[in-house]
Amino acid sequence: MKLSEAVKYFRQQVKVTCTDGQVVTGKFDDYQSDAESLDEPNTIGIDNGAGIIVDIPVDEVASIAAM
């Protein structure tokens, strides 16, 4: 998935399915693009509700859907 496709869900409750089958749910709270850091991959950050942000590389996102 491309970061430009994922950011339309920013600040929404989402369900993210990763390419390895793992599912992460929570609020899409953060993202990092190559423009911010050239040595790290694009990532999205999902707040799991316990105040923990789960960072997921965008290239490992199989799908994302609003809940």
C-alpha positions in Angstrom: 0.0 0.0 0.0 1.1 3.6 -0.6 1.2 6.1 2.2 -1.0 8.4 0.0 -3.7 5.7 0.1 -3.5 5.2 3.8 -3.6 8.8 5.0 -7.2 9.2 4.0 -8.0 7.3 7.2 -5.9 9.6 9.5 -7.5 10.3 12.9 -10.2 7.5 12.3 -10.7 4.2 14.0 -9.3 1.6 11.6 -8.6 -2.1 11.1 -5.2 -2.7 9.5 -4.5 -6.2 8.1 -0.8 -6.8 7.5 0.8 -8.9 4.8 1.7 -11.6 7.4 -2.0 -11.8 8.5 -1.7 -9.8 11.7 -4.6 -7.5 12.4 -4.2 -4.2 14.3 -7.1 -2.1 15.3 -7.2 1.4 16.8 -7.0 5.1 16.0 -4.8 6.0 13.1 -2.8 8.6 15.1 0.5 9.2 13.3 2.5 8.7 10.1 6.0 9.1 8.9 7.0 9.7 5.3 10.4 9.5 3.5 10.4 13.3 3.5 10.8 13.3 7.3 13.5 10.6 7.4 15.3 9.2 4.4 16.8 6.2 6.3 13.5 4.8 7.6 10.5 3.4 5.8 7.1 5.1 5.5 5.1 4.0 8.6 1.6 4.5 10.0 1.0 4.6 13.8 -2.1 3.0 15.3 -3.0 3.9 18.9 -4.3 0.6 20.4 -6.4 2.4 23.0 -3.9 1.8 25.8 -1.8 4.8 24.8 0.6 2.6 22.9 1.4 3.5 19.3 2.0 0.5 17.0 4.2 1.5 14.1 3.5 -0.4 10.9 5.7 0.0 7.8 3.4 1.0 4.9 4.8 -1.7 2.6 3.6 -4.3 5.1 0.0 -3.1 5.1 -2.3 -5.4 3.0 -5.4 -3.4 3.7 -6.8 -0.7 5.9 -10.5 0.0 6.6 -12.5 2.4 8.7 -14.4 0.9 11.6 
